[in-house]
Amino acid sequence: MEETIEDFIKRESKSANESVGIVKGAKWMQERMYSEEEVQLILSKLLTDIKNGNAGNSVKWFEQFKKK
C-alpha cells in the first residue's frame, strides 16, 4: 500500500500543529497546480488563438487562464 501525503506528514512532523500546517499548505499548493488535461486545454486554446491572430496581448491571455 502506498503511503499518502497525510500519513507521511504525520509520521515526519514533530507536533500536531506542524502536521496540520503542512497538510494545509500541501492542499493549497495542489489546488493551485494544473492537471495535465488543463495544460493541454490551455495550450490548445493558445495555439488556436495564435492561428486566428487573437493572442496579441499575452499578459491578458495569461490572466484569463490563471488559477486564482
PDB file of N, CA, C and O in Angstrom:
ATOM      1  N   MET A   1       0.846  -1.185   0.000  1.00  0.00           N
ATOM      2  CA  MET A   1       0.000   0.000   0.000  1.00  0.00           C
ATOM      3  C   MET A   1       0.886   1.241   0.000  1.00  0.00           C
ATOM      4  O   MET A   1       1.845   1.325   0.767  1.00  0.00           O
ATOM      5  N   GLU A   2       0.562   2.205  -0.865  1.00  0.00           N
ATOM      6  CA  GLU A   2       1.324   3.445  -0.954  1.00  0.00           C
ATOM      7  C   GLU A   2       0.955   4.376   0.188  1.00  0.00           C
ATOM      8  O   GLU A   2      -0.211   4.491   0.565  1.00  0.00           O
ATOM      9  N   GLU A   3       1.952   5.028   0.724  1.00  0.00           N
ATOM     10  CA  GLU A   3       1.743   5.975   1.806  1.00  0.00           C
ATOM     11  C   GLU A   3       1.176   7.277   1.244  1.00  0.00           C
ATOM     12  O   GLU A   3       1.665   7.785   0.235  1.00  0.00           O
ATOM     13  N   THR A   4       0.148   7.814   1.894  1.00  0.00           N
ATOM     14  CA  THR A   4      -0.420   9.094   1.456  1.00  0.00           C
ATOM     15  C   THR A   4       0.441  10.238   1.983  1.00  0.00           C
ATOM     16  O   THR A   4       1.240  10.059   2.902  1.00  0.00           O
ATOM     17  N   ILE A   5       0.266  11.403   1.392  1.00  0.00           N
ATOM     18  CA  ILE A   5       0.996  12.579   1.856  1.00  0.00           C
ATOM     19  C   ILE A   5       0.644  12.890   3.303  1.00  0.00           C
ATOM     20  O   ILE A   5       1.502  13.310   4.079  1.00  0.00           O
ATOM     21  N   GLU A   6      -0.621  12.683   3.666  1.00  0.00           N
ATOM     22  CA  GLU A   6      -1.048  12.944   5.039  1.00  0.00           C
ATOM     23  C   GLU A   6      -0.349  12.011   6.014  1.00  0.00           C
ATOM     24  O   GLU A   6       0.096  12.450   7.074  1.00  0.00           O
ATOM     25  N   ASP A   7      -0.242  10.718   5.670  1.00  0.00           N
ATOM     26  CA  ASP A   7       0.445   9.748   6.528  1.00  0.00           C
ATOM     27  C   ASP A   7       1.923  10.100   6.677  1.00  0.00           C
ATOM     28  O   ASP A   7       2.476  10.026   7.775  1.00  0.00           O
ATOM     29  N   PHE A   8       2.554  10.478   5.581  1.00  0.00           N
ATOM     30  CA  PHE A   8       3.961  10.860   5.623  1.00  0.00           C
ATOM     31  C   PHE A   8       4.170  12.059   6.540  1.00  0.00           C
ATOM     32  O   PHE A   8       5.096  12.074   7.351  1.00  0.00           O
ATOM     33  N   ILE A   9       3.307  13.063   6.409  1.00  0.00           N
ATOM     34  CA  ILE A   9       3.435  14.276   7.219  1.00  0.00           C
ATOM     35  C   ILE A   9       3.249  13.949   8.697  1.00  0.00           C
ATOM     36  O   ILE A   9       4.014  14.423   9.537  1.00  0.00           O
ATOM     37  N   LYS A  10       2.243  13.146   9.019  1.00  0.00           N
ATOM     38  CA  LYS A  10       2.012  12.764  10.416  1.00  0.00           C
ATOM     39  C   LYS A  10       3.228  12.033  10.983  1.00  0.00           C
ATOM     40  O   LYS A  10       3.610  12.250  12.133  1.00  0.00           O
ATOM     41  N   ARG A  11       3.825  11.174  10.176  1.00  0.00           N
ATOM     42  CA  ARG A  11       4.978  10.398  10.626  1.00  0.00           C
ATOM     43  C   ARG A  11       6.207  11.283  10.819  1.00  0.00           C
ATOM     44  O   ARG A  11       6.977  11.070  11.755  1.00  0.00           O
ATOM     45  N   GLU A  12       6.400  12.263   9.956  1.00  0.00           N
ATOM     46  CA  GLU A  12       7.609  13.081   9.969  1.00  0.00           C
ATOM     47  C   GLU A  12       7.491  14.360  10.799  1.00  0.00           C
ATOM     48  O   GLU A  12       8.512  14.958  11.139  1.00  0.00           O
ATOM     49  N   SER A  13       6.295  14.786  11.126  1.00  0.00           N
ATOM     50  CA  SER A  13       6.107  16.050  11.851  1.00  0.00           C
ATOM     51  C   SER A  13       6.453  15.890  13.322  1.00  0.00           C
ATOM     52  O   SER A  13       6.278  14.822  13.908  1.00  0.00           O
ATOM     53  N   LYS A  14       6.947  16.977  13.904  1.00  0.00           N
ATOM     54  CA  LYS A  14       7.328  16.966  15.314  1.00  0.00           C
ATOM     55  C   LYS A  14       6.146  17.259  16.224  1.00  0.00           C
ATOM     56  O   LYS A  14       6.172  16.903  17.402  1.00  0.00           O
ATOM     57  N   SER A  15       5.107  17.906  15.696  1.00  0.00           N
ATOM     58  CA  SER A  15       3.944  18.230  16.517  1.00  0.00           C
ATOM     59  C   SER A  15       2.684  18.180  15.670  1.00  0.00           C
ATOM     60  O   SER A  15       2.742  18.184  14.440  1.00  0.00           O
ATOM     61  N   ALA A  16       1.547  18.131  16.345  1.00  0.00           N
ATOM     62  CA  ALA A  16       0.261  18.098  15.648  1.00  0.00           C
ATOM     63  C   ALA A  16       0.039  19.397  14.878  1.00  0.00           C
ATOM     64  O   ALA A  16      -0.475  19.373  13.760  1.00  0.00           O
ATOM     65  N   ASN A  17       0.426  20.543  15.472  1.00  0.00           N
ATOM     66  CA  ASN A  17       0.245  21.828  14.789  1.00  0.00           C
ATOM     67  C   ASN A  17       1.083  21.895  13.524  1.00  0.00           C
ATOM     68  O   ASN A  17       0.625  22.407  12.502  1.00  0.00           O
ATOM     69  N   GLU A  18       2.295  21.388  13.582  1.00  0.00           N
ATOM     70  CA  GLU A  18       3.149  21.367  12.402  1.00  0.00           C
ATOM     71  C   GLU A  18       2.514  20.497  11.322  1.00  0.00           C
ATOM     72  O   GLU A  18       2.518  20.859  10.146  1.00  0.00           O
ATOM     73  N   SER A  19       1.978  19.367  11.717  1.00  0.00           N
ATOM     74  CA  SER A  19       1.335  18.449  10.780  1.00  0.00           C
ATOM     75  C   SER A  19       0.154  19.112  10.082  1.00  0.00           C
ATOM     76  O   SER A  19       0.009  19.005   8.864  1.00  0.00           O
ATOM     77  N   VAL A  20      -0.690  19.796  10.850  1.00  0.00           N
ATOM     78  CA  VAL A  20      -1.866  20.473  10.289  1.00  0.00           C
ATOM     79  C   VAL A  20      -1.432  21.549   9.309  1.00  0.00           C
ATOM     80  O   VAL A  20      -2.018  21.687   8.236  1.00  0.00           O
ATOM     81  N   GLY A  21      -0.406  22.315   9.674  1.00  0.00           N
ATOM     82  CA  GLY A  21       0.072  23.382   8.800  1.00  0.00           C
ATOM     83  C   GLY A  21       0.630  22.850   7.491  1.00  0.00           C
ATOM     84  O   GLY A  21       0.389  23.420   6.427  1.00  0.00           O
ATOM     85  N   ILE A  22       1.370  21.764   7.573  1.00  0.00           N
ATOM     86  CA  ILE A  22       1.948  21.173   6.366  1.00  0.00           C
ATOM     87  C   ILE A  22       0.855  20.624   5.462  1.00  0.00           C
ATOM     88  O   ILE A  22       0.913  20.811   4.247  1.00  0.00           O
ATOM     89  N   VAL A  23      -0.131  19.956   6.024  1.00  0.00           N
ATOM     90  CA  VAL A  23      -1.241  19.410   5.228  1.00  0.00           C
ATOM     91  C   VAL A  23      -1.997  20.542   4.539  1.00  0.00           C
ATOM     92  O   VAL A  23      -2.321  20.436   3.356  1.00  0.00           O
ATOM     93  N   LYS A  24      -2.282  21.617   5.261  1.00  0.00           N
ATOM     94  CA  LYS A  24      -2.992  22.756   4.662  1.00  0.00           C
ATOM     95  C   LYS A  24      -2.173  23.369   3.534  1.00  0.00           C
ATOM     96  O   LYS A  24      -2.712  23.718   2.483  1.00  0.00           O
ATOM     97  N   GLY A  25      -0.865  23.497   3.757  1.00  0.00           N
ATOM     98  CA  GLY A  25      -0.003  24.055   2.718  1.00  0.00           C
ATOM     99  C   GLY A  25       0.047  23.169   1.484  1.00  0.00           C
ATOM    100  O   GLY A  25       0.017  23.666   0.358  1.00  0.00           O
ATOM    101  N   ALA A  26       0.122  21.862   1.688  1.00  0.00           N
ATOM    102  CA  ALA A  26       0.167  20.924   0.557  1.00  0.00           C
ATOM    103  C   ALA A  26      -1.141  20.969  -0.231  1.00  0.00           C
ATOM    104  O   ALA A  26      -1.127  20.936  -1.462  1.00  0.00           O
ATOM    105  N   LYS A  27      -2.251  21.043   0.463  1.00  0.00           N
ATOM    106  CA  LYS A  27      -3.550  21.112  -0.224  1.00  0.00           C
ATOM    107  C   LYS A  27      -3.691  22.420  -0.987  1.00  0.00           C
ATOM    108  O   LYS A  27      -4.233  22.438  -2.092  1.00  0.00           O
ATOM    109  N   TRP A  28      -3.205  23.525  -0.403  1.00  0.00           N
ATOM    110  CA  TRP A  28      -3.242  24.819  -1.087  1.00  0.00           C
ATOM    111  C   TRP A  28      -2.422  24.754  -2.368  1.00  0.00           C
ATOM    112  O   TRP A  28      -2.865  25.226  -3.415  1.00  0.00           O
ATOM    113  N   MET A  29      -1.218  24.167  -2.291  1.00  0.00           N
ATOM    114  CA  MET A  29      -0.380  24.032  -3.483  1.00  0.00           C
ATOM    115  C   MET A  29      -1.052  23.182  -4.548  1.00  0.00           C
ATOM    116  O   MET A  29      -1.012  23.508  -5.734  1.00  0.00           O
ATOM    117  N   GLN A  30      -1.672  22.085  -4.113  1.00  0.00           N
ATOM    118  CA  GLN A  30      -2.326  21.187  -5.054  1.00  0.00           C
ATOM    119  C   GLN A  30      -3.463  21.897  -5.792  1.00  0.00           C
ATOM    120  O   GLN A  30      -3.663  21.673  -6.986  1.00  0.00           O
ATOM    121  N   GLU A  31      -4.197  22.741  -5.093  1.00  0.00           N
ATOM    122  CA  GLU A  31      -5.296  23.478  -5.722  1.00  0.00           C
ATOM    123  C   GLU A  31      -4.793  24.480  -6.747  1.00  0.00           C
ATOM    124  O   GLU A  31      -5.513  24.804  -7.691  1.00  0.00           O
ATOM    125  N   ARG A  32      -3.573  24.976  -6.582  1.00  0.00           N
ATOM    126  CA  ARG A  32      -3.014  25.966  -7.497  1.00  0.00           C
ATOM    127  C   ARG A  32      -2.322  25.333  -8.691  1.00  0.00           C
ATOM    128  O   ARG A  32      -2.016  26.025  -9.661  1.00  0.00           O
ATOM    129  N   MET A  33      -2.072  24.042  -8.640  1.00  0.00           N
ATOM    130  CA  MET A  33      -1.388  23.356  -9.734  1.00  0.00           C
ATOM    131  C   MET A  33      -2.384  22.995 -10.832  1.00  0.00           C
ATOM    132  O   MET A  33      -3.576  22.820 -10.577  1.00  0.00           O
ATOM    133  N   TYR A  34      -1.879  22.889 -12.045  1.00  0.00           N
ATOM    134  CA  TYR A  34      -2.709  22.500 -13.177  1.00  0.00           C
ATOM    135  C   TYR A  34      -2.536  21.009 -13.443  1.00  0.00           C
ATOM    136  O   TYR A  34      -1.432  20.474 -13.332  1.00  0.00           O
ATOM    137  N   SER A  35      -3.624  20.348 -13.790  1.00  0.00           N
ATOM    138  CA  SER A  35      -3.543  18.956 -14.197  1.00  0.00           C
ATOM    139  C   SER A  35      -3.007  18.892 -15.624  1.00  0.00           C
ATOM    140  O   SER A  35      -2.978  19.900 -16.331  1.00  0.00           O
ATOM    141  N   GLU A  36      -2.592  17.726 -16.031  1.00  0.00           N
ATOM    142  CA  GLU A  36      -2.108  17.548 -17.406  1.00  0.00           C
ATOM    143  C   GLU A  36      -3.193  17.918 -18.412  1.00  0.00           C
ATOM    144  O   GLU A  36      -2.909  18.532 -19.441  1.00  0.00           O
ATOM    145  N   GLU A  37      -4.427  17.546 -18.116  1.00  0.00           N
ATOM    146  CA  GLU A  37      -5.540  17.841 -19.017  1.00  0.00           C
ATOM    147  C   GLU A  37      -5.766  19.344 -19.126  1.00  0.00           C
ATOM    148  O   GLU A  37      -6.044  19.856 -20.211  1.00  0.00           O
ATOM    149  N   GLU A  38      -5.647  20.061 -17.992  1.00  0.00           N
ATOM    150  CA  GLU A  38      -5.831  21.515 -18.022  1.00  0.00           C
ATOM    151  C   GLU A  38      -4.743  22.183 -18.864  1.00  0.00           C
ATOM    152  O   GLU A  38      -5.028  23.110 -19.623  1.00  0.00           O
ATOM    153  N   VAL A  39      -3.505  21.719 -18.734  1.00  0.00           N
ATOM    154  CA  VAL A  39      -2.407  22.287 -19.512  1.00  0.00           C
ATOM    155  C   VAL A  39      -2.635  22.037 -20.996  1.00  0.00           C
ATOM    156  O   VAL A  39      -2.430  22.931 -21.818  1.00  0.00           O
ATOM    157  N   GLN A  40      -3.055  20.836 -21.338  1.00  0.00           N
ATOM    158  CA  GLN A  40      -3.322  20.528 -22.747  1.00  0.00           C
ATOM    159  C   GLN A  40      -4.423  21.422 -23.302  1.00  0.00           C
ATOM    160  O   GLN A  40      -4.316  21.907 -24.429  1.00  0.00           O
ATOM    161  N   LEU A  41      -5.472  21.645 -22.530  1.00  0.00           N
ATOM    162  CA  LEU A  41      -6.581  22.500 -22.965  1.00  0.00           C
ATOM    163  C   LEU A  41      -6.115  23.942 -23.151  1.00  0.00           C
ATOM    164  O   LEU A  41      -6.454  24.580 -24.147  1.00  0.00           O
ATOM    165  N   ILE A  42      -5.339  24.459 -22.197  1.00  0.00           N
ATOM    166  CA  ILE A  42      -4.844  25.829 -22.297  1.00  0.00           C
ATOM    167  C   ILE A  42      -3.944  25.985 -23.512  1.00  0.00           C
ATOM    168  O   ILE A  42      -4.064  26.964 -24.249  1.00  0.00           O
ATOM    169  N   LEU A  43      -3.040  25.030 -23.732  1.00  0.00           N
ATOM    170  CA  LEU A  43      -2.151  25.103 -24.897  1.00  0.00           C
ATOM    171  C   LEU A  43      -2.928  25.033 -26.199  1.00  0.00           C
ATOM    172  O   LEU A  43      -2.608  25.732 -27.161  1.00  0.00           O
ATOM    173  N   SER A  44      -3.945  24.191 -26.226  1.00  0.00           N
ATOM    174  CA  SER A  44      -4.773  24.081 -27.420  1.00  0.00           C
ATOM    175  C   SER A  44      -5.461  25.410 -27.720  1.00  0.00           C
ATOM    176  O   SER A  44      -5.512  25.845 -28.870  1.00  0.00           O
ATOM    177  N   LYS A  45      -5.992  26.054 -26.674  1.00  0.00           N
ATOM    178  CA  LYS A  45      -6.652  27.353 -26.858  1.00  0.00           C
ATOM    179  C   LYS A  45      -5.652  28.409 -27.301  1.00  0.00           C
ATOM    180  O   LYS A  45      -5.966  29.246 -28.148  1.00  0.00           O
ATOM    181  N   LEU A  46      -4.442  28.378 -26.733  1.00  0.00           N
ATOM    182  CA  LEU A  46      -3.419  29.337 -27.130  1.00  0.00           C
ATOM    183  C   LEU A  46      -3.057  29.162 -28.599  1.00  0.00           C
ATOM    184  O   LEU A  46      -2.985  30.138 -29.346  1.00  0.00           O
ATOM    185  N   LEU A  47      -2.831  27.932 -29.009  1.00  0.00           N
ATOM    186  CA  LEU A  47      -2.469  27.678 -30.405  1.00  0.00           C
ATOM    187  C   LEU A  47      -3.579  28.111 -31.356  1.00  0.00           C
ATOM    188  O   LEU A  47      -3.310  28.651 -32.428  1.00  0.00           O
ATOM    189  N   THR A  48      -4.818  27.875 -30.963  1.00  0.00           N
ATOM    190  CA  THR A  48      -5.957  28.307 -31.778  1.00  0.00           C
ATOM    191  C   THR A  48      -5.990  29.830 -31.866  1.00  0.00           C
ATOM    192  O   THR A  48      -6.203  30.389 -32.942  1.00  0.00           O
ATOM    193  N   ASP A  49      -5.778  30.503 -30.729  1.00  0.00           N
ATOM    194  CA  ASP A  49      -5.771  31.965 -30.729  1.00  0.00           C
ATOM    195  C   ASP A  49      -4.626  32.514 -31.567  1.00  0.00           C
ATOM    196  O   ASP A  49      -4.805  33.494 -32.290  1.00  0.00           O
ATOM    197  N   ILE A  50      -3.454  31.897 -31.480  1.00  0.00           N
ATOM    198  CA  ILE A  50      -2.318  32.343 -32.290  1.00  0.00           C
ATOM    199  C   ILE A  50      -2.632  32.176 -33.770  1.00  0.00           C
ATOM    200  O   ILE A  50      -2.367  33.069 -34.575  1.00  0.00           O
ATOM    201  N   LYS A  51      -3.196  31.032 -34.120  1.00  0.00           N
ATOM    202  CA  LYS A  51      -3.544  30.751 -35.513  1.00  0.00           C
ATOM    203  C   LYS A  51      -4.557  31.764 -36.043  1.00  0.00           C
ATOM    204  O   LYS A  51      -4.488  32.175 -37.201  1.00  0.00           O
ATOM    205  N   ASN A  52      -5.497  32.162 -35.185  1.00  0.00           N
ATOM    206  CA  ASN A  52      -6.547  33.101 -35.597  1.00  0.00           C
ATOM    207  C   ASN A  52      -6.164  34.562 -35.352  1.00  0.00           C
ATOM    208  O   ASN A  52      -6.965  35.463 -35.600  1.00  0.00           O
ATOM    209  N   GLY A  53      -4.944  34.796 -34.867  1.00  0.00           N
ATOM    210  CA  GLY A  53      -4.486  36.169 -34.631  1.00  0.00           C
ATOM    211  C   GLY A  53      -5.101  36.833 -33.428  1.00  0.00           C
ATOM    212  O   GLY A  53      -5.166  38.061 -33.366  1.00  0.00           O
ATOM    213  N   ASN A  54      -5.560  36.045 -32.461  1.00  0.00           N
ATOM    214  CA  ASN A  54      -6.245  36.615 -31.295  1.00  0.00           C
ATOM    215  C   ASN A  54      -5.418  36.581 -30.016  1.00  0.00           C
ATOM    216  O   ASN A  54      -5.955  36.852 -28.941  1.00  0.00           O
ATOM    217  N   ALA A  55      -4.138  36.260 -30.096  1.00  0.00           N
ATOM    218  CA  ALA A  55      -3.319  36.153 -28.878  1.00  0.00           C
ATOM    219  C   ALA A  55      -2.306  37.281 -28.789  1.00  0.00           C
ATOM    220  O   ALA A  55      -1.201  37.080 -28.285  1.00  0.00           O
ATOM    221  N   GLY A  56      -2.666  38.465 -29.272  1.00  0.00           N
ATOM    222  CA  GLY A  56      -1.742  39.590 -29.306  1.00  0.00           C
ATOM    223  C   GLY A  56      -1.261  40.049 -27.950  1.00  0.00           C
ATOM    224  O   GLY A  56      -0.082  40.367 -27.792  1.00  0.00           O
ATOM    225  N   ASN A  57      -2.140  40.092 -26.969  1.00  0.00           N
ATOM    226  CA  ASN A  57      -1.769  40.545 -25.634  1.00  0.00           C
ATOM    227  C   ASN A  57      -1.600  39.328 -24.736  1.00  0.00           C
ATOM    228  O   ASN A  57      -2.568  38.847 -24.147  1.00  0.00           O
ATOM    229  N   SER A  58      -0.373  38.831 -24.631  1.00  0.00           N
ATOM    230  CA  SER A  58      -0.125  37.593 -23.893  1.00  0.00           C
ATOM    231  C   SER A  58      -0.412  37.736 -22.404  1.00  0.00           C
ATOM    232  O   SER A  58      -0.830  36.766 -21.771  1.00  0.00           O
ATOM    233  N   VAL A  59      -0.199  38.921 -21.826  1.00  0.00           N
ATOM    234  CA  VAL A  59      -0.467  39.118 -20.403  1.00  0.00           C
ATOM    235  C   VAL A  59      -1.964  38.971 -20.135  1.00  0.00           C
ATOM    236  O   VAL A  59      -2.367  38.303 -19.182  1.00  0.00           O
ATOM    237  N   LYS A  60      -2.776  39.591 -20.970  1.00  0.00           N
ATOM    238  CA  LYS A  60      -4.235  39.487 -20.824  1.00  0.00           C
ATOM    239  C   LYS A  60      -4.690  38.038 -21.035  1.00  0.00           C
ATOM    240  O   LYS A  60      -5.554  37.540 -20.313  1.00  0.00           O
ATOM    241  N   TRP A  61      -4.108  37.379 -22.017  1.00  0.00           N
ATOM    242  CA  TRP A  61      -4.468  35.990 -22.297  1.00  0.00           C
ATOM    243  C   TRP A  61      -4.109  35.106 -21.107  1.00  0.00           C
ATOM    244  O   TRP A  61      -4.896  34.250 -20.704  1.00  0.00           O
ATOM    245  N   PHE A  62      -2.908  35.317 -20.542  1.00  0.00           N
ATOM    246  CA  PHE A  62      -2.484  34.524 -19.392  1.00  0.00           C
ATOM    247  C   PHE A  62      -3.421  34.725 -18.205  1.00  0.00           C
ATOM    248  O   PHE A  62      -3.788  33.758 -17.537  1.00  0.00           O
ATOM    249  N   GLU A  63      -3.807  35.962 -17.937  1.00  0.00           N
ATOM    250  CA  GLU A  63      -4.713  36.247 -16.816  1.00  0.00           C
ATOM    251  C   GLU A  63      -6.047  35.515 -16.968  1.00  0.00           C
ATOM    252  O   GLU A  63      -6.655  35.121 -15.973  1.00  0.00           O
ATOM    253  N   GLN A  64      -6.498  35.335 -18.197  1.00  0.00           N
ATOM    254  CA  GLN A  64      -7.765  34.652 -18.458  1.00  0.00           C
ATOM    255  C   GLN A  64      -7.727  33.210 -17.959  1.00  0.00           C
ATOM    256  O   GLN A  64      -8.741  32.692 -17.492  1.00  0.00           O
ATOM    257  N   PHE A  65      -6.569  32.556 -18.052  1.00  0.00           N
ATOM    258  CA  PHE A  65      -6.474  31.142 -17.696  1.00  0.00           C
ATOM    259  C   PHE A  65      -5.749  30.884 -16.374  1.00  0.00           C
ATOM    260  O   PHE A  65      -5.563  29.730 -15.986  1.00  0.00           O
ATOM    261  N   LYS A  66      -5.343  31.937 -15.691  1.00  0.00           N
ATOM    262  CA  LYS A  66      -4.606  31.781 -14.436  1.00  0.00           C
ATOM    263  C   LYS A  66      -5.534  31.294 -13.327  1.00  0.00           C
ATOM    264  O   LYS A  66      -6.659  31.772 -13.182  1.00  0.00           O
ATOM    265  N   LYS A  67      -5.036  30.331 -12.546  1.00  0.00           N
ATOM    266  CA  LYS A  67      -5.802  29.872 -11.382  1.00  0.00           C
ATOM    267  C   LYS A  67      -5.717  30.922 -10.301  1.00  0.00           C
ATOM    268  O   LYS A  67      -4.659  31.498 -10.047  1.00  0.00           O
ATOM    269  N   LYS A  68      -6.841  31.160  -9.673  1.00  0.00           N
ATOM    270  CA  LYS A  68      -6.883  32.194  -8.630  1.00  0.00           C
ATOM    271  C   LYS A  68      -7.118  31.588  -7.287  1.00  0.00           C
ATOM    272  O   LYS A  68      -7.184  32.306  -6.289  1.00  0.00           O
TER     273      LYS A  68
END
